[in-house]
Amino acid sequence: MRLLLRHAELTLPDLRKALDALPEGERLTSDEIDNAIKVLIEQNWLIRLEANDVVSYKANFQRKTGSGSEKPAPRRRNASPVARGVWEALEAKDKNELRQD
């Protein structure tokens, strides 16, 4: 998610390349990447785009529930470990950056 927040939009090959550049302990397998993308799309955190047979993804800044409600959907406690880990890491980084300011 952090990569997609830093870039307006990434194609799947570019996303995989960026993830492969992470330190070894932070890298995800291909299956983990596919699963994380699937879960994040289902939870409306990501938007999948397709143009000219090129698939790309971008962060959904207008995250909403499926009911058409204007309220953001609450974080799910039963989210996959990958999705939970993504958001926990982002939140920890944000807290650390706020402390440094």
N, C-alpha and C positions, 0 to 999 in steps of 0.2 A: 504494500500500500504506500509506503514512504516513497518508493521509486515513482509510482504513478502520481503521487501528490507533487513531486518535484518536476515531473514532466507533464505537459498538458495531456499527452496521449502517447501510448507506446504500442507498437505492433507486438504480436506474440514472440517473434524471433528476437526483437530488441529487448523485450522484457526478460526472456530467457538468458540472453547475453549479459544483461546487467546483473541478473541474479547469480550467474556463473562467476562474475567478477568479485562477489562477496568473499570474505574470509571463509576458509573451509568449514568452520563450525557453524556458520550461518547459512550455508547453501542448502537449497532444497532439491530433492530428486525431481525428476520430470513428473512422476505421479503426484508428488506433493504439490507441485506448482499447479498442475491441472485441477487437483482437488480444491486447493485454496481459491483458485479463480472461480470454480463452480460455486463454492460456498459463498464467496463475496458477491457474486452476481445474484444468487438466491436471496441474500440478505440486503440487496440493493446498495451495496457499497461501491460496486463497479458497474460500468456500462460497457456492454460489448457492441462494437461498431464493425460493420463490414462494408467495404467499398472496393469495387474492382477485384474481388476475390482476395482482398487483404483484410485480415481480422486484426483489430486493434482494441485497446481497452483504455478507459479513462475513469478517474474517480468520480463518483456521483455525489455532488455537493448538495443535491436536492433530495437526499434519502428520505423516503416516505414508506409508510406501511402499504400493503396491498389493498387496503380498504378505501383508498382515495383520501384519507385523512391528511390534514396539513401538518400534523405533528410528526416529528421524526420517530422512527421505529425504535423501541428500546433495544439495548444490547441483549442478546439472547444468552442466557446462562448455559443453555445446552448447545452452544455453538461448537463447531469442531475444534479440536486442540490447535490446529494450524491457525484458524481464524482468531481464536482467543490469544494465541501467542503473538500474532501480528499486532493486535490492538494493545496488549499488555506492554510490548516492547515500545510501541509508539508513545503510549502514555508515560512510561518510565523516562523515555528520552525527553518528552516535553517537560516533565517535572524537573529533570536535571537542568535543562536549558533555562527554565524560569528561575531556578535557584542561582544560576550563574549571573543573571541579569541584575 
